[in-house]
Every structure is written in C-alpha cells, then in structure tokens.
Amino acid sequence: MSLQRVAAPAAAVGELLAAYRPGSAFFSSADGAVLGEGELTVAHSLDGVADTLAAVTTPDRVRPIAIGAVPFDARSPARLVVPETVRYAVPSEGRGAADNGQARHPLQGQWRIRAVPEPTAHVRAVERGLKLLADATPGTAQLRKLVLARCLRLSRDEPVDVAQLLGNLARRDPHGFTFAVDLPRHTPDHRYDADLPRTLVGASPELLVAKRAGQAVAQPLAGSAPRSADSATDQRRAADLLASAKDRHEHALTVEAVATGLRPFCRQLRVPPEPELVKTATMWHLATRVTGELHDPATSSAELARALHPTPAICGTPTEAARDTITDIEPFDRGFYAGAVGYCDAAGDGEWVVAIRCAEVAGGNIDLFAGGGIVPESDPESELAETSAKLRTLLLALGLDQSL
C-alpha cells in the first residue's frame, strides 16, 4: 500500500475543538490534542495497527497515526482510522480547552428518555451479581469483582449536534480526556438505521495506558463517590472514599491486574502502595499512577493497550468469567462503551483511555452509559446511585440537570 498523510501545523486545543466536524476524530489530554480528518485506511484491531501504519508512506519526518476506538469485547472489530491529515495542539495548550471564549450551550430539543434497564431492574441485577460473587461452585472460576452498567436511551426529532456536545464536555472537564471518533454504522442489535453515521463522544477520567519513547504510564480508577456543590460535604465525601474498605478493595483488584499486565513489558515498574484522589466535575475517584520503563522502547502503545484491555475497572476479575456474566445479565450490548479510545503513531507513541463517561450518537439518538464495580461489600441501592451520578457528566453536557 502506498499512501500519504500530511501533518498540519500545531494549534491550540480550542482551535481544534472549533475545527472538529462529525466524520473526523478528536482526542485531547494533558499532552495536547490531535484532530484527524479524512480516511486513508482502517485497522480493525489493536494487533493490526503496526502493520497498517507500516504500509503508509508519508513525507519525511511525518509519522502516520491510527486513531479511533476498540469495543468492550476486544474480539469484536475495532475502528482505528489512519487520517489523511492530522493537526496537533501543542502540549503547553493541552489544558486550554476551557479558555477559548466559547460558553457551554445546552442542546435544544425535546428529549424522550428510556432507561435500559429500569432503575429497579438494575438493583435486582446487582443483587444477582452479589449472589454470583458469593457462589464458590467447584470447577468454576470464582468471581472476585463484577462491573454492571446501565444505559439511558435518549431520542428526539432533530439530529444531535455532536460538535456542540464535544465542546460542552471539553469545557466542563478541561483536565480530562475528551474524544469524538466515528464508529461502524451498524450495531449488533440493529437498533438504528444502518445509514446513520455513529459517533462515540465522551470525557473519560481514566488513562488506560500512554507510551512515550521508553516509558509507559497507566492510571487505573476504581472506587467512586459523587461530588457535592457544598464544599464541606464534598470534602467529607472525598475523605470517606479514601478511607472506604470496600472501595479500596475494589481499587486494589484493578491495580493488581494493570501491574500484572504491564510487568512483562517493563524492566522497572513503580506501583505506589496507596491510592490517591482525583476529581472530575461530577465524581471523586480512587486512582493509582503506575509507571514503567520498557524493556524495548519500540513496544507500541497499541500493544500495551491490547495487553491491559479490559481491566477490572470496567469488566471484573477474572476477565473471562466477568465478561460472560456481563453478557448474561446486562440487557444491552455494550458496543464501544467500556472499550478503549486513543491513538498510536508509527513509533509506537500514543495514549489510550477507557471509554467511560461517554455516549454513542446516531442521528437524533444518543445512548448514555454508566457502570459500577460490584464486590461482596457492595450495596445495590448505592450502586444504582453511583451510576446516576456518573450519568450526570453526559446529561449536563446535553443541558439536562437531573438525576435518572
């Protein structure tokens, strides 16, 4: 294959946000932002990224990139596009998405909302999950953690303005990872017209893995509490989360899995013994920043992402048993929710985040998702409340200030 990609000059994050249009791909983080436009070719798995990029010819000193999304079930096809043109935001502007002079605007229109499952049914699903966690059936893999999600399906007569939604998310959580990438037009359950373009848009707080030169970094999140507008209440919730035995147990399982996944690639791996608190506009999270020095600096971010995805933060442990249980319990196909979103260049450098605080958009339809980790100490009603708090990230970006 002989193709050419052109790299455009660096810009500010706000400029790239303003330039985004559905059909292109946008990703921003503390290291800057990238906007890919056009499509030269597509890789359908993280395994295929290296070969796809190697087949692309570019001008001197221009590295081709693959940018896009991997579904929750990594055995299903991904969509990782090699764009025709790529624009970068300089790292010094990487936190500037909120300062481009554009206010957040609610998306106008009358929404029809359906919960899948209904809140009471989600509580029953968590109760069922707790029974499975307590079941030590001989000859079967014993579940240690399970992540169960629910979905809000919103629809209206007018198409969703994806660019406005993306901008609202970036301006509300300017310190997070914000993204909008195209998805395959068909869904497994055929719930949308196949002619409708689909976009995955979100503002994830969770870094799956990043790779720069010979360094790898991951920051798993597990254990959450909703923010409060009252500062005293907000600080109390943060302190309670940090002290929670249940949440620290849930968090430790995820950190253990991430460290295990990275260790074969690293000659040195640093795993802090205690989690720290990170916050978004709506949530507190327990986080641990895991850093490693790679054996081989040529190891790619796509290879590292493949080794880690899915983590117990969005699936459970052991992975296969948890994934099978999710398929059995949840009344919808996750698709690209709880997958991975990011990019990788021809040198292997790149960033991948966990696809949470996100939505799938198709025409006037938008599916919002949120989940919570279930361990034996979990309380079903509290787990429902956690998903409601997490859904507020997207609901507020839509202009809906309510709990569902």
C-alpha positions, -999 to 999 in steps of 0.1 A, spaced: 0 0 0 14 34 -9 -4 63 8 5 97 20 -5 116 51 0 153 56 6 168 91 -7 203 96 9 228 119 3 227 157 -26 247 171 -43 254 204 -68 229 218 -97 254 213 -88 258 176 -90 220 171 -123 218 190 -137 246 168 -125 227 137 -140 194 147 -168 181 125 -185 147 126 -165 123 105 -132 135 118 -115 123 150 -106 144 181 -87 134 212 -73 156 239 -53 151 271 -27 168 293 -2 163 265 -22 183 240 -47 173 214 -50 157 180 -75 162 152 -76 137 123 -95 144 91 -102 122 62 -96 84 60 -67 67 42 -72 32 56 -86 14 87 -72 -11 112 -98 -34 128 -78 -45 158 -50 -32 181 -30 -61 167 -33 -47 132 -22 -12 140 16 -17 135 12 -34 101 -14 -8 89 9 21 98 40 4 83 21 2 50 16 40 49 41 63 32 44 98 45 66 129 39 99 129 56 98 131 94 60 128 94 47 98 114 13 83 104 -11 77 133 -41 54 138 -68 69 159 -102 55 170 -119 31 193 -118 -5 204 -151 -22 216 -156 -36 251 -153 -71 237 -119 -69 221 -128 -99 200 -152 -77 180 -139 -54 152 -123 -21 162 -123 11 141 -89 27 140 -85 52 112 -53 64 96 -64 100 87 -54 119 56 -44 150 76 -35 154 113 -33 186 133 -18 187 168 -23 211 197 10 220 214 14 205 249 15 239 266 -21 245 255 -32 210 265 -53 223 294 -68 252 274 -100 237 261 -120 257 286 -105 290 277 -114 295 241 -141 320 247 -170 297 240 -196 291 266 -214 258 272 -247 256 254 -275 231 261 -286 211 231 -321 223 222 -350 199 216 -375 178 235 -359 145 246 -376 112 250 -358 91 276 -358 54 283 -338 36 309 -323 2 300 -327 -15 324 -351 4 346 -336 15 379 -353 -12 400 -342 -38 375 -306 -26 378 -308 -30 416 -320 -66 410 -291 -72 386 -266 -60 413 -283 -84 438 -279 -112 413 -242 -103 408 -236 -103 445 -250 -139 447 -226 -149 420 -197 -134 438 -207 -154 469 -210 -186 449 -179 -208 451 -191 -236 427 -164 -263 424 -148 -263 390 -158 -228 380 -138 -196 381 -146 -177 413 -157 -141 405 -138 -115 427 -153 -84 411 -180 -77 385 -189 -44 368 -225 -39 358 -237 -10 337 -270 6 327 -279 27 297 -301 58 291 -315 59 256 -324 94 246 -341 104 213 -355 135 196 -366 146 162 -336 167 154 -301 153 149 -277 156 179 -251 184 174 -220 162 181 -196 192 179 -215 211 205 -217 181 228 -180 176 224 -173 212 232 -196 211 263 -177 181 276 -143 196 270 -152 229 287 -168 212 317 -139 189 324 -109 206 307 -84 184 327 -98 151 315 -95 131 283 -120 143 257 -128 124 225 -151 120 195 -145 93 170 -165 76 143 -179 41 148 -191 14 123 -226 23 112 -242 -10 121 -250 -21 157 -253 -58 168 -289 -53 177 -297 -32 146 -314 -5 168 -305 23 144 -309 28 107 -276 15 91 -274 47 70 -270 68 101 -234 77 110 -224 69 146 -200 87 168 -185 78 202 -181 110 222 -170 114 258 -148 128 286 -131 99 303 -112 104 335 -93 72 332 -60 66 314 -57 30 302 -21 35 291 3 60 275 36 54 259 63 80 252 97 67 240 107 41 266 82 49 293 47 35 299 21 51 322 -13 38 334 -37 53 359 -65 29 367 -95 42 386 -118 22 407 -139 33 437 -160 64 432 -182 89 451 -204 118 437 -192 154 441 -213 179 461 -219 216 454 -213 222 492 -176 223 498 -177 208 533 -199 179 521 -176 174 490 -145 172 511 -162 147 535 -172 125 506 -136 125 493 -122 116 527 -148 89 532 -139 74 498 -102 74 506 -110 56 539 -136 31 524 -125 -5 528 -150 -16 501 -137 9 476 -100 3 484 -106 -34 479 -123 -28 445 -94 -5 436 -67 -29 446 -81 -56 423 -78 -32 393 -43 -20 402 -31 -56 406 -44 -65 372 -29 -34 355 5 -41 371 3 -78 361 -4 -67 325 24 -42 323 51 -61 342 62 -84 312 69 -53 292 89 -34 318 123 -38 334 112 -14 361 77 -9 373 66 15 400 32 8 418 25 32 446 13 14 478 -16 38 484 -42 53 460 -48 90 456 -79 110 449 -87 125 415 -118 145 407 -140 154 378 -168 179 377 -192 153 390 -172 125 407 -143 116 431 -123 86 421 -95 65 437 -65 64 414 -31 49 413 -5 61 388 16 31 376 48 39 357 72 16 339 105 16 320 100 -6 289 124 -35 281 121 -25 244 115 12 236 99 1 203 69 -15 222 39 3 210 10 19 229 -14 -2 209 4 -34 221 2 -22 257 -34 -13 254 -42 -48 240 -24 -64 270 -45 -44 295 -79 -41 280 -104 -48 295 -93 -40 331 -113 -50 362 -123 -13 364 -149 -19 336 -152 -57 334 -143 -75 366 -120 -103 375 -113 -130 364 -118 -114 330 -135 -142 311 -159 -151 338 -168 -115 344 -173 -108 307 -196 -138 303 -216 -128 334 -220 -92 320 -233 -106 287 -258 -128 306 -270 -101 330 -270 -68 311 -300 -63 287 -280 -44 261 -248 -48 240 -221 -25 253 -206 -20 219 -178 6 223 -188 17 258 -161 5 283 -138 -1 253 -107 19 246 -102 52 227 -70 68 216 -42 69 191 -8 53 182 18 66 158 43 47 137 69 50 165 45 34 189 39 65 210 3 73 219 -24 74 245 -54 52 252 -82 59 277 -110 38 290 -143 46 272 -164 57 301 -184 89 307 -193 85 270 -222 82 247 -230 67 212 -247 92 189 -267 83 158 -289 110 142 -313 121 169 -305 91 191 -280 91 219 -271 62 243 -255 72 276 -238 46 297 -225 42 333 -214 13 354 -201 4 389 -178 -22 403 -195 -49 424 -176 -66 452 -190 -86 481 -193 -55 502 -214 -36 476 -249 -23 484 -274 -25 455 -290 9 461 -257 26 465 -245 11 432 -276 25 415 -269 59 429 -233 57 417 -245 51 381 -269 80 384 -240 103 395 -218 91 366 -245 97 340 -247 133 350 -214 140 331 -233 135 298 -267 147 310 -252 181 320 -233 183 287 -267 179 270 -282 206 292 -303 181 313 -297 189 350 -315 159 365 -307 125 380 -320 94 362 
